[in-house]
Amino acid sequence: METVTISPKFQVVIPQKIREAMGLRSGEKAKVISFRNRIEIIPMRDVRSLRGYLKGIDTSFVRDGDRV
């Protein structure tokens, strides 16, 4: 877990290890939400960047008898 300091202008710097692990770049947009007494920063990704995200997952399942 990393620790950051909130500046007088209420700004924070995302630590380098986290920026690199998440592939964040300067100028990217992110959503900031309050959730269960914590702050979450969620990068806004282009839908095209998610292509192939679910590749290889098992889509087989047992259907009920009354379903096609």
Order of alpha helices (4+ residues) and beta strands (2+ residues): alpha-beta-beta
